[in-house]
Amino acid sequence: MSHSSIEPNRLGQLSIGQCATLATIMEATAPKPGNVHRGADFEDLSYPDFIVATTVVGPILDTAVMLPLGQTILAAIEATQAAVATNTNLGTILLLAPLAKVPRTTTLAAGIAEVLGRLTADDARDVYQAIRAANPGGLGQVESADVAQDAPADLVAAMRLAADRDLVARQYTDNFHLVLNVVAPRLLQTVEAGLSLSDAIVRVHLELLSEYPDSLIARRRGVEVAHKAAALARDVLAAGDSRDEAFEEALADFDFWLRADGHQRNPGTTADLIAAGLFALLREGKLLPPFRLARL
């Protein structure tokens, strides 16, 4: 089999939209520190919000391969706003939509560059409109001004300007390197090493946070706080293996720190990257049922 194609019998029974919905549910359900999950809500954002949002977005991503990327992203954000009236998934949609647009018989690694290379000024206009509609928190003055202005003709060029401060934007500039070559392989390796999917998601979330300071934390509370969160994530990982008592205690302390300050230290970008990695594994048949999300 060519590395750039997927055999039809490897595609499984999940549609692209189902892969997206499952990936988001898996990400949101795992008890990642500092994030909303089934055991912890924010004052203005709840676990059911994520479930409702991903349910309405799934069918839209099922049509992504046939529609312009910007149109897909805008439709997904508008559906989310109509269903939950809060910014639940902007970063996740910005990551999933380009991946969903890759033809199903082509691997993501082989097809994502063509998707990004075909973007038009109309795509940029619709993506900017989607960002304005989502009204994400934590935008600094520079980002807010950029989004309020007319959309650029070249979306990838605009993403390149933000790549040094936004890990989601960076994916558009390097063919989703972090998602496809770091996040997805680590998730798969960690599951294959014997961890439940839930524990694997938590551990890889910590690894990413420790190595790539979270963009959302940096926007909301500054680069120094983002780097402190990364250092604390490294401390948790050094405390022991998943499920060790010392690891659990360190994780709980880190979770408490992240949730302080009015949830402004929420590592939301890291969660978006996890969701995209899970989507990649589901879409390419590398993560198969039974998923065993719950801890065993």
Backbone bond lengths (Angstrom), bond angles and torsions (degrees), N, CA, C in turn:
res aa  C-N    CA-C-N  psi(-1)  N-CA   C-N-CA  omega(-1)  CA-C   N-CA-C  phi
1 M - - - 1.476 - - 1.522 109.92 -
2 S 1.320 117.48 134.87 1.460 121.63 177.19 1.514 110.54 -66.79
3 H 1.329 115.87 145.31 1.463 119.95 179.63 1.516 111.02 -67.08
4 S 1.352 117.55 -15.22 1.459 119.94 -176.34 1.524 113.21 -99.63
5 S 1.317 117.35 5.19 1.460 119.55 179.56 1.517 109.98 -136.14
6 I 1.322 115.08 161.64 1.457 121.89 179.66 1.511 108.18 -121.79
7 E 1.316 117.65 129.01 1.451 120.59 178.11 1.521 109.81 -63.93
8 P 1.339 117.65 138.91 1.469 120.02 -178.51 1.517 113.81 -53.60
9 N 1.348 117.81 -36.36 1.462 118.62 -177.70 1.521 113.00 -74.89
10 R 1.335 116.19 -2.81 1.459 119.74 176.38 1.524 111.84 -95.27
11 L 1.327 117.06 -5.32 1.449 119.97 -172.81 1.517 112.76 -75.67
12 G 1.324 117.13 -23.40 1.453 119.60 179.53 1.511 111.73 72.86
13 Q 1.318 116.23 -167.85 1.449 121.93 -174.44 1.519 113.33 -101.71
14 L 1.318 118.23 -5.68 1.457 120.47 -177.12 1.523 110.88 -81.87
15 S 1.330 116.57 130.93 1.455 120.13 172.70 1.518 108.96 -75.72
16 I 1.323 116.08 169.74 1.466 120.45 177.37 1.528 110.14 -60.53
17 G 1.323 116.24 -43.64 1.457 119.63 178.59 1.514 112.74 -62.38
18 Q 1.327 116.47 -39.09 1.462 119.82 177.19 1.520 111.10 -66.41
19 C 1.325 116.95 -39.03 1.467 119.76 176.26 1.525 110.55 -60.06
20 A 1.328 116.54 -42.72 1.459 120.84 179.91 1.525 111.24 -65.06
21 T 1.320 116.05 -44.72 1.466 119.97 -179.99 1.515 111.19 -63.83
22 L 1.321 117.13 -46.17 1.464 120.66 179.85 1.524 111.19 -63.35
23 A 1.313 116.67 -43.15 1.467 120.03 -179.52 1.517 110.87 -59.68
24 T 1.329 116.62 -43.86 1.456 119.93 -179.05 1.516 111.53 -68.45
25 I 1.333 117.00 -39.31 1.463 120.08 177.59 1.527 110.62 -64.69
26 M 1.322 117.01 -43.63 1.464 120.66 178.43 1.527 111.00 -59.62
27 E 1.330 115.40 -45.83 1.467 119.86 -179.56 1.521 111.22 -63.72
28 A 1.336 116.34 -44.85 1.461 119.79 -176.61 1.517 112.92 -71.93
29 T 1.321 117.36 -26.78 1.469 121.28 -176.18 1.521 112.06 -79.57
30 A 1.322 117.29 -36.26 1.465 119.97 -178.83 1.531 109.91 -63.68
31 P 1.333 117.90 138.54 1.475 121.45 -175.37 1.525 113.05 -78.74
32 K 1.322 115.30 67.07 1.460 120.67 179.89 1.523 109.39 -73.22
33 P 1.333 117.86 138.83 1.464 119.95 -177.51 1.525 111.91 -62.88
34 G 1.321 115.51 134.41 1.453 121.37 174.97 1.504 116.19 82.71
35 N 1.333 117.92 -5.87 1.455 121.76 -177.62 1.526 111.58 -108.43
36 V 1.329 115.79 161.81 1.459 121.30 168.80 1.526 108.35 -65.87
37 H 1.316 116.56 136.80 1.472 121.71 169.99 1.517 108.04 -151.79
38 R 1.319 117.87 -173.91 1.464 118.98 -172.14 1.523 112.72 -68.22
39 G 1.334 117.11 -9.97 1.457 119.58 177.21 1.509 113.54 -110.76
40 A 1.354 117.35 4.89 1.464 119.77 -176.25 1.524 110.35 -156.61
41 D 1.322 116.21 125.42 1.457 122.79 175.49 1.521 109.94 -111.41
42 F 1.328 116.46 165.08 1.451 122.61 166.48 1.523 108.08 -98.17
43 E 1.302 116.57 166.89 1.461 119.83 179.70 1.523 111.58 -61.32
44 D 1.336 116.77 -36.81 1.458 120.79 -175.64 1.525 113.45 -112.03
45 L 1.323 117.57 11.40 1.454 121.50 -176.89 1.519 108.77 -155.34
46 S 1.338 116.37 129.50 1.457 120.16 -174.82 1.527 111.49 -124.66
47 Y 1.308 115.14 163.73 1.466 120.97 175.39 1.524 111.28 -57.28
48 P 1.348 119.71 -46.18 1.471 118.39 176.68 1.529 113.70 -57.94
49 D 1.343 118.15 -30.78 1.461 119.96 176.35 1.528 110.72 -57.97
50 F 1.327 116.70 -42.56 1.460 120.32 179.06 1.523 111.49 -64.62
51 I 1.324 116.64 -41.57 1.457 120.34 -178.55 1.524 110.97 -65.63
52 V 1.328 116.63 -44.48 1.464 120.52 178.58 1.527 110.31 -63.02
53 A 1.330 116.72 -46.16 1.464 120.53 -177.30 1.520 111.93 -61.56
54 T 1.309 116.95 -46.81 1.466 118.73 -177.77 1.519 111.66 -69.04
55 T 1.324 117.39 -26.74 1.468 120.72 177.38 1.522 110.98 -68.22
56 V 1.338 117.52 -41.23 1.466 119.28 -179.02 1.523 111.85 -78.33
57 V 1.320 117.67 -24.54 1.462 120.99 -178.62 1.528 111.36 -80.78
58 G 1.326 118.24 -30.92 1.463 121.61 -176.69 1.522 114.06 -49.11
59 P 1.339 118.96 -53.04 1.467 119.64 -179.35 1.523 113.51 -62.00
60 I 1.318 117.62 -29.53 1.464 120.63 178.13 1.524 110.22 -68.43
61 L 1.326 116.70 -42.66 1.467 119.68 179.17 1.525 111.76 -69.55
62 D 1.320 117.11 -22.10 1.468 119.80 174.62 1.525 111.52 -61.52
63 T 1.326 117.89 -26.06 1.466 121.79 -178.34 1.523 112.48 -100.06
64 A 1.331 117.64 5.78 1.467 120.95 -172.69 1.519 112.77 -59.95
65 V 1.308 117.83 -36.97 1.459 120.23 -176.46 1.519 111.59 -64.49
66 M 1.325 117.46 -22.36 1.466 121.47 -176.36 1.520 113.78 -97.17
67 L 1.320 118.00 -11.45 1.459 121.88 -172.46 1.526 111.73 -118.66
68 P 1.334 117.73 158.28 1.464 119.79 173.13 1.526 110.54 -59.36
69 L 1.328 116.77 145.77 1.460 120.43 -175.37 1.527 111.69 -60.19
70 G 1.314 117.01 -45.90 1.453 119.60 -178.76 1.515 112.21 -59.85
71 Q 1.320 116.67 -39.61 1.464 120.26 178.91 1.521 110.60 -62.74
72 T 1.324 117.22 -40.32 1.465 121.23 178.64 1.520 110.89 -64.06
73 I 1.322 116.86 -46.45 1.463 120.56 -178.59 1.526 110.81 -63.88
74 L 1.322 117.36 -43.68 1.463 120.41 -179.98 1.527 110.77 -64.55
75 A 1.324 117.41 -43.07 1.468 120.26 179.10 1.521 111.14 -62.40
76 A 1.330 117.07 -39.52 1.467 120.66 -179.91 1.524 111.48 -66.29
77 I 1.312 117.07 -40.79 1.469 120.21 179.15 1.527 110.22 -68.96
78 E 1.313 117.83 -42.17 1.465 120.36 178.83 1.524 111.19 -63.18
79 A 1.326 117.03 -39.24 1.470 120.10 177.47 1.521 110.68 -65.40
80 T 1.326 116.50 -39.70 1.462 120.33 177.99 1.521 111.01 -63.25
81 Q 1.320 116.57 -47.23 1.461 120.14 -179.02 1.523 111.50 -61.78
82 A 1.320 116.54 -37.59 1.460 119.98 179.19 1.523 111.36 -68.29
83 A 1.324 116.62 -30.81 1.468 120.46 -174.68 1.521 113.17 -87.91
84 V 1.336 117.55 -38.19 1.462 119.46 -173.68 1.527 113.49 -128.45
85 A 1.331 117.82 -11.16 1.463 122.67 174.72 1.528 113.33 56.14
86 T 1.323 116.82 35.25 1.453 121.26 175.73 1.517 108.34 -153.83
87 N 1.326 117.56 157.76 1.457 121.50 179.41 1.523 109.02 -78.61
88 T 1.302 115.30 93.79 1.460 121.67 -178.13 1.521 112.30 -93.96
89 N 1.348 117.52 -31.16 1.462 118.42 -161.89 1.520 115.37 -148.41
90 L 1.321 119.81 23.38 1.461 119.78 -177.21 1.524 111.59 -57.18
91 G 1.334 117.34 -51.57 1.455 119.85 -179.20 1.516 112.83 -60.59
92 T 1.324 116.32 -41.16 1.464 120.08 178.97 1.517 111.20 -63.43
93 I 1.336 117.65 -43.28 1.461 120.59 -179.84 1.522 111.08 -65.84
94 L 1.324 117.33 -40.70 1.463 120.32 177.99 1.529 111.63 -60.12
95 L 1.327 116.53 -29.30 1.465 120.54 177.51 1.529 112.51 -85.87
96 L 1.321 117.26 -42.98 1.465 120.05 -174.23 1.522 112.89 -73.64
97 A 1.330 117.94 -36.66 1.462 119.93 -173.83 1.532 113.30 -60.23
98 P 1.345 119.75 -46.93 1.474 118.16 176.91 1.535 112.54 -62.36
99 L 1.320 116.50 -38.69 1.467 119.56 178.50 1.524 110.59 -66.23
100 A 1.334 116.69 -37.77 1.460 120.48 179.74 1.519 112.16 -67.93
101 K 1.311 116.66 -22.11 1.472 120.63 -178.05 1.529 112.95 -81.85
102 V 1.314 117.95 -14.75 1.471 120.39 176.73 1.530 108.82 -65.98
103 P 1.335 118.84 128.49 1.468 120.68 178.81 1.518 111.68 -52.61
104 R 1.314 115.98 139.90 1.473 120.89 -169.87 1.518 113.02 -63.30
105 T 1.312 118.11 -26.30 1.467 119.95 -178.78 1.529 112.79 -85.12
106 T 1.311 117.00 2.44 1.464 122.21 178.25 1.522 109.01 -114.78
107 T 1.315 117.03 140.61 1.457 118.74 176.89 1.528 109.81 -65.98
108 L 1.308 115.45 155.97 1.461 119.74 177.87 1.517 110.96 -61.92
109 A 1.325 117.13 -42.24 1.460 120.94 -178.74 1.525 111.58 -60.79
110 A 1.323 116.70 -36.01 1.462 120.48 -178.12 1.519 112.68 -83.20
111 G 1.334 117.27 -25.13 1.458 119.54 -171.49 1.506 116.77 -104.54
112 I 1.337 118.73 -16.06 1.464 119.46 -172.21 1.524 112.00 -69.07
113 A 1.321 118.61 -33.52 1.467 120.21 -179.04 1.525 111.13 -62.55
114 E 1.327 117.09 -39.77 1.466 119.81 179.50 1.526 110.97 -66.35
115 V 1.328 116.69 -39.75 1.464 119.95 177.25 1.526 110.28 -58.63
116 L 1.324 116.62 -48.40 1.461 120.78 -178.25 1.530 111.53 -69.49
117 G 1.309 116.53 -31.67 1.453 120.31 -178.86 1.513 113.71 -73.97
118 R 1.316 118.22 -16.42 1.459 122.19 -178.37 1.530 113.20 -98.09
119 L 1.319 117.93 5.53 1.459 120.11 -177.70 1.530 111.02 -66.75
120 T 1.322 115.42 146.06 1.462 121.78 -176.40 1.530 110.67 -119.68
121 A 1.319 115.19 175.71 1.461 120.59 175.25 1.521 111.04 -62.03
122 D 1.319 117.61 -33.27 1.462 120.46 176.98 1.523 111.08 -64.31
123 D 1.330 116.79 -38.60 1.466 120.09 176.35 1.527 110.28 -61.20
124 A 1.316 116.67 -44.86 1.465 120.96 179.78 1.524 110.34 -61.32
125 R 1.330 116.66 -43.85 1.470 120.37 179.39 1.521 111.14 -59.40
126 D 1.333 116.72 -45.75 1.469 120.22 -177.94 1.528 111.74 -69.10
127 V 1.322 117.63 -36.70 1.465 120.26 178.31 1.526 110.04 -66.08
128 Y 1.326 117.43 -43.28 1.466 119.76 177.42 1.524 110.96 -62.48
129 Q 1.323 116.75 -39.37 1.461 119.82 177.49 1.523 110.39 -64.15
130 A 1.337 116.90 -38.24 1.466 121.15 178.63 1.517 110.88 -64.46
131 I 1.335 117.11 -42.34 1.467 120.69 179.39 1.520 110.01 -63.27
132 R 1.329 116.76 -42.96 1.468 119.40 177.85 1.523 111.12 -63.27
133 A 1.328 117.30 -38.75 1.466 120.97 -179.71 1.520 111.35 -66.96
134 A 1.339 116.16 -37.55 1.465 119.82 -179.87 1.518 111.35 -72.30
135 N 1.339 116.81 -29.18 1.462 122.43 178.22 1.528 111.08 52.06
136 P 1.333 117.00 59.16 1.467 119.85 -175.92 1.515 112.47 -66.01
137 G 1.307 115.88 143.63 1.456 120.93 175.57 1.510 110.98 -76.58
138 G 1.318 115.61 159.24 1.453 120.70 173.54 1.514 115.30 86.72
139 L 1.354 117.81 2.97 1.457 118.18 177.67 1.520 109.63 -71.19
140 G 1.309 116.61 130.31 1.456 120.35 175.07 1.515 110.54 -77.95
141 Q 1.326 115.69 -179.94 1.457 119.72 -177.62 1.521 111.90 -62.16
142 V 1.320 116.61 -38.48 1.464 119.77 -178.97 1.515 110.28 -64.62
143 E 1.350 116.79 -50.26 1.446 120.14 -178.76 1.520 111.65 -64.08
144 S 1.330 117.05 -41.44 1.461 120.57 -179.05 1.520 110.33 -61.70
145 A 1.332 116.25 -43.07 1.459 120.00 178.67 1.519 110.95 -63.96
146 D 1.329 116.13 -42.20 1.456 119.98 -179.76 1.522 111.05 -60.26
147 V 1.330 116.42 -46.12 1.450 120.60 -176.81 1.523 111.20 -68.77
148 A 1.324 117.16 -32.78 1.463 120.96 -178.60 1.523 111.51 -73.11
149 Q 1.325 117.18 -22.32 1.458 120.65 -178.86 1.523 110.65 -81.24
150 D 1.333 115.54 174.34 1.455 120.22 176.74 1.528 109.64 -61.67
151 A 1.304 114.96 145.41 1.463 119.77 -179.94 1.525 110.35 -67.06
152 P 1.337 117.44 146.57 1.467 120.35 177.14 1.524 110.20 -73.36
153 A 1.310 116.33 164.55 1.460 120.07 177.16 1.523 111.66 -74.41
154 D 1.334 116.37 -26.59 1.466 121.82 -175.03 1.527 109.19 -118.81
155 L 1.326 116.45 105.00 1.460 120.80 -177.41 1.520 111.43 -65.71
156 V 1.321 117.90 -41.18 1.470 120.57 -179.04 1.520 110.39 -63.91
157 A 1.328 117.60 -38.60 1.467 120.32 177.73 1.521 110.38 -63.86
158 A 1.331 117.03 -39.12 1.465 120.58 177.33 1.519 110.57 -65.42
159 M 1.315 116.61 -40.94 1.462 120.62 177.66 1.523 110.55 -64.04
160 R 1.321 116.28 -34.08 1.470 119.71 -179.76 1.531 111.02 -64.85
161 L 1.324 116.65 -34.59 1.455 120.48 178.04 1.524 111.85 -66.25
162 A 1.342 116.45 -27.67 1.464 121.20 -178.83 1.523 112.81 -98.40
163 A 1.324 117.63 -3.88 1.466 121.14 -169.94 1.516 113.81 -61.79
164 D 1.339 117.36 -30.07 1.456 119.04 -177.47 1.521 112.30 -76.06
165 R 1.330 117.40 -14.00 1.465 120.03 -179.50 1.524 113.41 -122.90
166 D 1.322 117.32 2.58 1.461 120.70 -176.91 1.524 109.27 -144.55
167 L 1.333 116.48 113.27 1.459 120.80 -177.04 1.521 112.60 -69.50
168 V 1.332 118.15 -27.41 1.467 120.19 175.35 1.517 109.37 -67.85
169 A 1.316 117.08 -48.11 1.462 120.58 177.91 1.523 110.98 -57.90
170 R 1.323 116.82 -38.53 1.458 120.46 -177.86 1.523 112.30 -60.27
171 Q 1.323 117.55 -30.87 1.465 119.77 -178.81 1.525 111.42 -63.27
172 Y 1.319 116.84 -31.30 1.462 120.74 179.25 1.528 111.99 -71.85
173 T 1.318 116.96 -16.69 1.466 120.59 -175.42 1.524 113.30 -99.00
174 D 1.329 117.55 -15.57 1.472 119.39 -177.30 1.523 112.34 -132.87
175 N 1.341 115.38 31.34 1.467 121.32 176.15 1.523 112.88 57.08
176 F 1.357 115.04 40.46 1.468 121.88 174.01 1.533 112.04 60.02
177 H 1.320 115.08 39.52 1.469 119.69 -177.72 1.528 112.19 -56.26
178 L 1.314 117.48 -48.23 1.463 120.03 -175.93 1.527 111.14 -63.47
179 V 1.318 117.16 -42.43 1.467 120.89 -179.43 1.523 111.17 -65.63
180 L 1.324 116.73 -49.84 1.462 121.24 -170.49 1.526 113.76 -84.43
181 N 1.330 117.29 -29.62 1.465 119.90 -174.32 1.518 114.56 -108.11
182 V 1.314 117.03 -8.69 1.464 120.35 178.77 1.524 110.76 -123.53
183 V 1.326 117.17 -60.34 1.469 120.18 -172.57 1.528 111.92 -64.68
184 A 1.322 116.85 -55.90 1.464 119.64 -176.66 1.535 112.33 -60.54
185 P 1.346 119.25 -48.05 1.471 118.25 178.82 1.524 113.42 -61.63
186 R 1.324 117.66 -37.98 1.466 118.98 -179.88 1.526 111.23 -67.62
187 L 1.307 116.73 -40.99 1.463 118.75 177.03 1.529 110.33 -59.06
188 L 1.321 116.38 -46.55 1.459 119.93 -178.96 1.524 111.29 -64.33
189 Q 1.314 117.75 -44.29 1.465 121.27 -180.00 1.527 111.45 -62.37
190 T 1.330 116.07 -38.00 1.462 119.72 -177.59 1.512 111.01 -71.18
191 V 1.323 117.21 -38.24 1.471 120.47 174.99 1.526 109.87 -65.81
192 E 1.322 116.61 -43.90 1.472 120.33 -179.00 1.520 111.69 -66.07
193 A 1.338 116.92 -21.79 1.465 120.69 177.61 1.521 112.17 -77.39
194 G 1.333 116.86 -7.45 1.457 120.01 173.94 1.511 115.97 115.96
195 L 1.333 118.72 -3.77 1.455 119.49 178.34 1.521 110.11 -77.32
196 S 1.333 116.27 149.57 1.454 119.31 170.40 1.516 108.17 -63.17
197 L 1.312 116.74 160.20 1.450 119.68 -179.62 1.526 110.94 -59.87
198 S 1.317 116.88 -39.33 1.461 120.59 179.32 1.529 110.82 -60.42
199 D 1.336 117.30 -48.89 1.463 120.58 179.61 1.524 111.55 -65.04
200 A 1.350 116.19 -35.56 1.460 119.86 178.73 1.524 110.67 -64.95
201 I 1.325 116.56 -41.58 1.465 120.38 179.11 1.524 110.17 -62.60
202 V 1.326 117.03 -44.44 1.465 120.46 179.99 1.518 110.25 -62.42
203 R 1.326 116.90 -44.69 1.467 119.46 -176.05 1.521 111.54 -67.30
204 V 1.325 117.41 -44.39 1.460 119.74 179.90 1.531 110.47 -67.99
205 H 1.317 116.60 -34.83 1.467 120.73 173.74 1.532 110.18 -56.66
206 L 1.309 116.89 -46.17 1.465 121.36 178.13 1.528 111.31 -63.78
207 E 1.322 116.91 -42.31 1.462 120.40 179.35 1.524 111.02 -60.93
208 L 1.329 116.55 -46.11 1.458 120.02 179.42 1.520 111.17 -62.20
209 L 1.325 115.08 -46.05 1.455 120.22 -178.91 1.526 111.08 -61.70
210 S 1.326 116.45 -34.81 1.466 120.44 -178.88 1.529 112.19 -73.01
211 E 1.328 116.85 -29.32 1.468 121.35 -174.99 1.527 113.45 -100.04
212 Y 1.322 116.12 -27.43 1.465 121.66 -177.36 1.527 107.94 -129.10
213 P 1.333 118.33 92.18 1.464 120.37 -177.49 1.522 111.85 -49.41
214 D 1.316 116.14 135.41 1.456 121.68 -169.89 1.531 112.27 -67.00
215 S 1.336 115.45 129.99 1.458 121.35 -177.06 1.521 112.42 -65.53
216 L 1.325 116.90 -38.39 1.463 119.62 -178.04 1.519 111.06 -67.29
217 I 1.329 117.02 -41.64 1.466 120.09 175.63 1.521 110.12 -61.00
218 A 1.322 116.57 -42.83 1.463 120.46 -179.30 1.527 111.28 -62.20
219 R 1.333 117.44 -41.06 1.463 120.09 179.80 1.519 111.51 -68.04
220 R 1.321 116.14 -38.90 1.460 119.48 -175.26 1.518 113.48 -82.00
221 R 1.325 116.70 -39.42 1.458 119.61 -172.62 1.521 114.48 -126.42
222 G 1.303 116.78 3.09 1.448 119.89 174.99 1.523 113.62 99.34
223 V 1.320 114.70 160.12 1.464 121.16 -175.42 1.530 111.40 -64.61
224 E 1.329 117.21 -37.23 1.466 119.55 -178.71 1.519 111.49 -62.36
225 V 1.318 117.29 -40.91 1.467 120.36 178.73 1.526 109.76 -67.18
226 A 1.338 117.57 -39.55 1.465 120.54 177.44 1.520 111.02 -61.07
227 H 1.325 116.78 -40.22 1.469 119.68 178.73 1.535 111.10 -71.34
228 K 1.322 117.11 -32.30 1.463 118.98 175.05 1.524 110.41 -65.32
229 A 1.335 116.98 -41.10 1.460 120.35 176.77 1.527 110.82 -60.92
230 A 1.330 116.23 -39.52 1.462 119.81 177.99 1.525 110.83 -63.52
231 A 1.323 117.30 -41.53 1.467 121.02 179.38 1.524 110.91 -65.30
232 L 1.320 116.60 -40.54 1.459 120.04 178.66 1.527 111.07 -66.99
233 A 1.320 117.68 -35.46 1.466 120.72 175.73 1.524 110.62 -63.35
234 R 1.323 116.64 -38.94 1.473 119.71 176.94 1.527 110.57 -63.92
235 D 1.319 117.05 -37.36 1.463 120.40 178.03 1.521 111.27 -63.16
236 V 1.328 116.69 -40.36 1.472 120.09 178.87 1.524 110.01 -63.25
237 L 1.319 116.87 -46.12 1.463 120.68 -179.86 1.525 111.32 -61.94
238 A 1.327 116.94 -33.77 1.470 121.00 -179.40 1.516 112.34 -76.50
239 A 1.335 116.74 -12.36 1.463 120.54 -176.44 1.523 112.87 -73.56
240 G 1.333 117.68 -20.17 1.461 119.29 179.27 1.508 111.84 151.02
241 D 1.328 114.64 -176.24 1.456 120.70 177.69 1.522 110.26 -75.35
242 S 1.322 115.65 158.25 1.456 120.22 175.50 1.522 109.62 -55.05
243 R 1.334 114.99 137.86 1.460 123.68 -179.60 1.520 113.47 82.41
244 D 1.354 118.86 -10.78 1.460 119.68 171.74 1.525 108.87 -65.27
245 E 1.333 117.12 147.19 1.456 119.86 -177.86 1.527 111.26 -60.47
246 A 1.334 116.38 -42.01 1.459 119.54 -179.20 1.526 111.04 -64.00
247 F 1.322 116.67 -38.77 1.460 120.96 177.31 1.520 110.48 -63.87
248 E 1.334 116.51 -45.81 1.463 120.89 -178.79 1.526 110.90 -61.68
249 E 1.328 117.10 -40.87 1.463 120.25 179.57 1.527 110.96 -66.59
250 A 1.322 116.40 -43.73 1.462 119.96 179.35 1.521 111.03 -64.94
251 L 1.329 116.28 -38.03 1.459 121.28 178.67 1.526 110.84 -64.16
252 A 1.329 116.44 -42.63 1.465 120.69 179.56 1.526 110.78 -63.92
253 D 1.325 117.00 -41.11 1.463 120.30 178.09 1.531 110.89 -64.11
254 F 1.311 116.57 -41.73 1.462 121.26 179.38 1.525 110.53 -65.36
255 D 1.310 116.53 -41.92 1.463 121.31 177.87 1.529 110.70 -59.32
256 F 1.328 116.04 -42.66 1.461 120.70 179.16 1.529 110.41 -62.01
257 W 1.337 116.80 -43.71 1.461 120.57 -179.91 1.528 111.02 -63.65
258 L 1.320 117.21 -43.20 1.459 120.53 -179.31 1.527 111.83 -64.12
259 R 1.343 116.46 -34.29 1.469 120.03 -176.72 1.527 112.72 -83.84
260 A 1.307 117.52 -8.98 1.461 120.56 175.44 1.526 109.08 -71.87
261 D 1.310 115.90 174.90 1.465 120.69 177.71 1.527 111.32 61.37
262 G 1.326 116.27 38.40 1.461 120.88 175.49 1.508 114.59 62.69
263 H 1.308 116.88 34.06 1.463 123.40 179.80 1.530 112.57 63.18
264 Q 1.316 117.40 19.17 1.459 120.05 -179.42 1.528 112.14 -76.10
265 R 1.316 117.32 -8.68 1.470 120.61 176.64 1.530 111.25 -99.80
266 N 1.296 116.82 20.50 1.464 122.13 -179.94 1.532 110.83 -63.19
267 P 1.340 118.14 117.88 1.468 120.09 -179.79 1.530 111.65 -79.77
268 G 1.324 115.55 66.99 1.461 120.65 -173.27 1.511 114.39 -71.19
269 T 1.329 117.83 -33.62 1.463 119.22 179.46 1.517 111.05 -66.34
270 T 1.315 116.76 -38.76 1.466 120.58 177.15 1.527 110.54 -60.61
271 A 1.325 116.45 -40.73 1.465 120.56 177.67 1.529 110.91 -63.53
272 D 1.331 117.49 -40.21 1.466 120.44 177.96 1.526 111.00 -60.45
273 L 1.316 116.80 -41.53 1.465 121.13 179.92 1.532 110.89 -65.78
274 I 1.329 116.49 -37.67 1.464 120.23 176.81 1.525 110.23 -62.15
275 A 1.333 116.78 -45.45 1.462 120.71 179.46 1.527 110.98 -59.54
276 A 1.329 116.71 -41.60 1.461 120.37 179.10 1.525 111.67 -65.91
277 G 1.331 116.85 -39.43 1.457 119.57 176.94 1.514 112.55 -64.36
278 L 1.310 116.70 -40.58 1.463 120.78 176.85 1.524 110.88 -63.91
279 F 1.322 116.45 -41.48 1.467 120.15 177.05 1.528 110.47 -58.07
280 A 1.324 116.81 -45.45 1.456 120.39 -179.21 1.522 111.53 -59.29
281 L 1.323 117.10 -42.37 1.465 120.78 179.95 1.524 111.83 -67.27
282 L 1.318 117.41 -41.79 1.463 121.43 178.46 1.520 110.92 -66.95
283 R 1.308 116.39 -44.26 1.461 121.90 -176.73 1.520 111.78 -62.94
284 E 1.328 117.26 -35.29 1.460 120.48 -177.11 1.523 112.88 -99.82
285 G 1.332 116.47 12.97 1.454 120.15 173.56 1.507 115.06 70.10
286 K 1.325 117.80 22.77 1.460 120.92 179.50 1.526 112.47 -92.70
287 L 1.313 116.48 -19.99 1.456 122.23 175.20 1.513 106.48 -114.61
288 L 1.325 115.81 111.21 1.462 121.01 -170.28 1.524 111.18 -119.01
289 P 1.324 117.78 152.99 1.466 120.07 176.27 1.519 110.55 -68.06
290 P 1.359 118.87 154.17 1.452 125.01 -1.18 1.527 111.37 -75.04
291 F 1.343 116.80 135.91 1.461 120.93 -172.60 1.515 112.57 -77.59
292 R 1.349 117.03 -27.77 1.472 120.98 178.77 1.526 111.34 50.63
293 L 1.326 115.29 56.45 1.450 118.69 -179.96 1.515 112.28 -66.52
294 A 1.335 116.60 -40.84 1.463 120.25 -176.91 1.518 110.20 -68.07
295 R 1.332 114.60 152.52 1.459 118.98 177.27 1.530 110.09 -65.61
296 L 1.328 114.85 139.98 1.464 119.90 -178.38 1.527 110.95 -95.79
